[in-house]
Amino acid sequence: MLKRTRIRAATAATSIMTTFVLAAGALAPAAEAHQAPPAPPTARERAAIPPLTDDRGRTLTLRGWNVEDKANSGDRALTAITEKHFRDLRAKGFNFARLLIFWDDLEPRRGHYSAEYLRRIGRILDWAHKYDIQVLIDAHQDVFGPAFGHRGIPAWATRTDGLPFTPHPDDWFAEYFEPAVQRAFTHLYEDADLQRAQAAMWRLLAERFGRHPAVLGYDLINEPMGELGEGEDLPAAARRIEARQLTPMYNRLARAVRTADRSNWLFVEPTPIVGEGVPTGLGAIRDRRTVYAPHFYNTAMEAGADYDPAAGWIEAYEAAVTAYPRERRMPVVVGEWGPLNNRLPMMGRFYRDAMASLSRYTSGWAGYVWCYGGGYCALDGNGDFAANKERTATPYASAVAGTVRSDTYDDVARVYRLAYTAGRGGATEISLPPAAGRWRVAVQGRAEVRRNGGEVSVRARPGTRVTVTVTGTGPASR
């Protein structure tokens, strides 16, 4: 049953969003603006967040990018994604892709699923498998869907109760605060027939692709939003939506997926408000293979500001975002991150600080977005990294057969060091970025080491203490 909650008028909502953007990465009251940022979690606290693991029990690290085609072209969707995307991902040292798919393309009419769209998804997964890229299938939405000029939830599943919608061409995110969009989210979460339709969509995807060797898991909905109540501020609304609407939805969808796929990971997201250092209100997800998958964006930087280390945004984000997975014992994978304008003076420092932070508490990340051009694209038209984005291509251990004692990378010295106690599960695998011949690999501890270009394999008897040190020996491929 739909709760007839009154919401603010569009003009008021836009004012809220403007305040949100101008807050320069902090939702705290002005009186608190000069307080020191919260301390990031301690090593012991970070250790309480479990790692992502494979079926052999190895500790995994995912490094990759989002792959998308947002063109609303019906059965022709996804044609902008080619084999080249995955070949280039692997060539530059990445092992992970978050694949955006759209419910409105999959089920353009209620109960009618596009066979051609499913075949195209399968073809993309085949390319990923060919280049040993693990894929997260993401049910993506932007501003709900095509009823509001965007992508995601089908028009037939969009209910607004006649509330108004005014486009914001220069600030698309503000459209989430339009009354019609907010009401549509409430119906999606609370109308029984839409609950069944969403679950059926996920059941189909799990049945079709759950056994595909490239599939790692399912991101159940991208950047979910919701309806503000009368007098609610954004943090309070986000926590209520997460607790009362997103948590039940994720449990419903988990049950639907598990009817067809018992093994792949489920990824759950909070609202985007978590990006401002607001702890999530999500509750218990009753599935043992669940990953917490927040996004890592700063509103001031998205609005064009340069990175300001003194503002403490990364520290505030890390302190807030780690509380939930520590409590719930869930791995963390950041599903999207990366600023639009990566050429500003402090962006080199941003990538260095962000990579260090993400390495402290996540099992990996997917940058936004793997494409060839300008804007958010990781690469330029020639296939070279856009400015500063080459800093995302560092050595890392994609799989560790044992217990990790430390895992660090010094961006300035270009030294990666992995220390672990070997266990069962096969080989530890380390990935080196392009120009692999410029990296020297040294191993301490009795182990068998094999190197093939940019891939290093280390095998040791259980209980052996192993330290792998990778050092850049020539000019960085910047």
N, C-alpha and C positions, 0 to 999 in steps of 0.2 A: 504494500500500500504506500503510495506517495505521500510523504510528509509535506503539507502545504506551508513550508517555511517561507516567510517573507524575506526578500533580499533587497539590497540597496539598488537604487536606480543606476543606470549606466554611467551617468556623469559622476556619481559618487564612487563607483567602482574604478573608473579611470583615474580619479584622484588618488585612490588607494594605490594603484599600480604605479603612478608617477612617484609617489612617496617611496614606494618600495625600490624603484630604480635609483632614485637620488640618494638613497641611504648609503650608497657606496659600500655595499657589502655588509651592512649591519642593520639589524632590525631593532637594536637596543634603543631605548629612549635617549634623547639628546644629552641628558645629564650623565649618562654612562659612557658617552662616546669616547672619552679620554682615558677610560680605565684600561688596564693592561689586558690583552687578549687571554682567554683561558689557556692553561697549559695543555699541550698535547698529551695523549695518554702515555703512561710509563711503559717500559718494556714489559713488565709483568702484566699490565692491563692489555697490551697488544697481544701478548701470548695467549690470552683467554679467548681470542678470536680464532676459531679453528681454520686450518687451510682447506682449500679445495683439493680433492684427491681423485685419482683415476681408479679404475677397477682393480689395479694391483696394489693400491694403497700408497702410491707415490704422491708426493706433494707437488701440485701443479702451479705454474705461473702462466697466466694468459697475457699476452701482449698483442694488441691488434687495433682494429679500426672498424667503425660502422661502414656498412656497404648498403647503398640505397639507390632506388629510382622512384622519386615521388611524382613522376608524371602520371596524371589520372587518365590512363589510356585503356582502361578495360582489360581485355585479354591480351593487349600488347604491353602491359606493364612489365617491368623488370628488364626490358630490352636494353637499357643503358648499362646493365651489369654484364660484364663479359669475362671470359676466361682470363684475360689480361689482368684484371683486378687481383685475382688470387695468385697468379704467377708473380706479380710484382710484390704483393704482400710477403710471400715466402722469400723472394730474392732479397728483400730488405730486412729480413730477420724476424718477421712477425708470424704468429701461429694461431691467430684468433680473428674471427669476423662476427660482428653483430649484424645480422641480416634483417633489414626492415621489410616487413610484409604488411599488407593492408587488408583489413576485414572487408572494406567496401569493394576491393578487387576480387577477393576470394568468394564473397557471397553477395553479388550485386543485386540479386533479388532474393527475398526471404525464402530459404529452403533450396535455393539453386546455387550450387557451388561450381565455380569455373574450372573445368577439367584442364583447360589450357594454362591457367594460372598455376595450378598444382604441378603441371608438367614443367613449367619454367622454374618453379622453386626447386624441383628435383634436379633439373639440369645445373642450376647454380650450386647445389649441394655436391653434385658429382665433380664439378670443377674444384670446389674446396677440398674434397677428399683427394683428388689427384695431386694437389700441392700440400697435403698434410696440414690443412687449416681446419681448426675446430670452429663450429658455427653455433651461435646462439640465435634462435628464431625469435624475433621481436615483433609482437603485435603492436604496431606503431599507430599513434594518433597524434595529430597536431590540431589544436582547437576543435576537438571532437571529431570532425569529419567533413565530408563534402557538402553537407547542409549549410556550412558556414564558410565554404570556399577553400577547405583544406582537405586533408586525407585522414582516413582511419575508420571510424564507425559508420556503417552504411546510413544513407538517408532514411531508409525504411525503419531503422532503429533509433531515429532521432525524434524526441518528443519535447516540445518546448512550452506547451500550454499557452501558446500565442504570445509569449513574452518577447520583448524587443531584442533585436540584434543590430548593432551598428558596427560596420567594419572599421578597423584602424590600420590603414595601409602602411603607415610609417611605424607602427608598433604592434605587430601581430600578437605578441604575448598578452597585450592588454585585452584582446578579444576573449580570453578566458574569463574575464570578469564581467562580460556582458550577461544580462539576465537569462537570455535564451540558452546560451552555452552552459551556464551553471545549472539550469533546470534540466537540461539534457543529461548531464552527468548523474543527477539525482535519480532520474528515471532509469538509467542504465543500471545503477546499483540496486534499485529497490523494486523494479517491476518484474514480476515473476516470469513473464514470457520472455523478456529481454535477458534475464539471468539464464534461462534455458537455452536461448539462441547463442549466447556467448559461450556457454559451456559446450554446446554441440560443435561450435566452430573449433574449439581447442581439442575436443575429442577427435575430430576429423584429422587435424594436423598431427596429433600424436599417433593415430593409427597409420597415417600415410608415411610419416618420416621418422617415427621413433626408433626404427631399426637401422636407419641410414648411418653409416660409419662416421660421417662428418658431424653429426648432430651431437652437441654437448648438452643443450638444454633449451628452455623456453622462457622468454621474458613475457610475462602474462599481459601487461599493458604498459605502454610507454607514458611516462610523466603524467600519471593520473591527477586530475584536479577535482573540483567539486563546488558546492554551493555555499556561499557565505551566509550565515544567519544574521539577523538584525543585531547590530552592535558588536559583531565579532571582528577582531583584528585577524590578520593573516595567520600568525602563529597558532592562535587558538582554533581557528577554522581548520587549519591543516591537521592539527592533532586530532580533532573530532572526526574529520573525514577519514583519516587513516585508521582510527580505532573502530569506528562504527560502520564504515562502509567498505573501505579497502580490505580490512582484515577478513570479514565474512566473504567478500568476493574472491580473495585469493584462496581461501579454503574451499569454496565451491569449485573453482577452476582446477585446483590441485586434485580434487576427487575426480573430476572429469578426465584430466590427463592420465591419472593412474589407472583408469579402466583399460587403457591401451598401452601405456608405457610406465613400467615400474622402476626404470633405472636412470634415466636422464635427469639432470638437475632442473629445478624450478627457480626462476629468478623473480624476485618481488621488489617493486620500487615504492618508495615513499612519494609524497608530493614533491614538486621541485623546490618548495620552500626550505627543504633541508639544506639547500645550497647556501643559505644565509646563516648557517650555524644553529639551526633550530632542531633540537632532537625530535625524532619521529614519534608519533603516537601509535604506530603499528603494534598489534598484539601478537599472540602466538599463531604461527602458521603450522598446522598439524601435519607436517610432512618432513621426514628426516633428511631429505636431499633438497634443501632450500638454500638459496644464496640471496643475501641482501645486496641489492643493485642500485644504489643511489647514483645521481648524476652530480657532476662537479663543475658548476658554473657560478660565476660571480656577476650579479646584476650590474654593478658599476662597470666592469670590464665589457660586459655584453652591450652596454650603452656607449662604449667608445673610450672609456678611461684606460689609462695605462696601469700596470701592476704597481701596487704600493706595498712593499714588504712591511712597512711600519704599521699598516692598518691591521695586521694580524689576521687577515681573512683565512688563510690556509690553516693556521693554528686553531682558529675558532671552528672551522669546518671539521677538522680532524677530531677535535675534542667532542663535538656533537654527534658526528656520524658514527663513531665507534661504540657509543653507549649501547645501542640496540643489539648489534651482533655479539657484543660481549655477554649481554644478559641472556640472549636467546641461543648462544653458541652456534652461530651461523657464519660461514665464510662470507667475504665481501669481494665483489667485483664491481668496479665503477663502470657503468654502461655507456656514459658519454662524458667527454670533457674536451676542453681546448677553446681558447678565445677566438673571436672573429678576426681581430686585427693583430696579427702576430708579428708585425714589423715595428711596433712602438719601442722606444728605447729600453724599457725594462722587461721586455718579453723574454730575453735570454735568461734573465734571473728568474722569471716566473717558471719557465720550463724546468730549470734546475731545482727550484724549491718544490714545485708540484711533483716531479718525478721522485724526489726524495721522500716526500710525504706519502705518496701512493704506495711506495715500496715498503713503508713501515707497517701498514695494516691491511693491505688488500692482497688478494690472490691474483690480481691482474686488472686490466682495464681495456676499454675500447675507445680510442680517440674519435672525434667527430671532425671530418668524415674522409673516407678514402676515395678521392676523386682527383681529377686532373684539371686544374684551372685556378680560379681565385677564391676569395672568401674563405670559407672554412676548409677548403680542400687541403689535404696533406701534401699533395704534389702539384707541381706546375705542369704546364702543357707538354713539357719535355720529359716528364716522369721523374724529375729531380725534386727533392724535398723543398717545400716552401720555407721561407725564412724561419729559423729557430725550430722547426718541427723535426729536423734531423736529430735533435736532442732526445727524441723519443726512441731512437734506434740505439739501444745500448746492449751489452752482453747481459744475459739473464739465464737462470736455470729453468727451463720449461718443465722439467720433471726431476724430482729428487727422490732417489730410492733410499730413504732413511729419515733421520730426524735432523731438521735444520737447526744449527746452532747460531749462525749469523749469515746474513745475505745483504751485501752492501755494494754500492757503486759510487765512486768519487768522480763526478762529472768533470772536475777541473784536472785532476791527475790522470783521468781515464784508466782507472783501476777498478776491476770488479773482483770481489772476493766472496766465495761461498765456503762456509765451514759446516760440515754435517757428520753425523755418525751413521755409517752405512747400515742399512737394514735389508730386508728381503724386498723383492719386487722388480728386480732386474737392474737396468742401467740408469744412472743419473745422466740427464741430457742437458747440455748447455748450448745456447744459441748465440752466435756472434753476428753482429750487424755487417753491412756491406764492407768491402775491402778487408775481408777476413784475414788475409795474409798480413795485415798490419797489427794483428793481435798476437801476443805471445802468451802461451798457456803453460802454467807450471802447476804441478800437483804434488802435494805433500801427503804422505800416507801410502801404504802398500795398496796399489790399485792398478788395474789395467786401463790404459787410456788410448782411445782411438779418435782420430780427427779426420773429418771429411769436409774440407772447405770451411763453411761457416757453422758446422755442427761438431760438437765434441761429446763423446760418450765415455763415461767413467764407471767402471765396475770394481767393487771391493767386497770383501767378506763382511758379513754382518758383524757389527761391533767395531769395525775399523773407523778411526777418526781421520777424516779426509778434509783437506783444505785445497780448494782450487782457486788460483789467482790468475786473472786475465788482465794483461797490461797492453795498452795501446802503444805501439812502437814507432808510429809514423804520424804525419799530419792527419788530424781528424777529417773525416769525410763530411765536412760541414757545408 
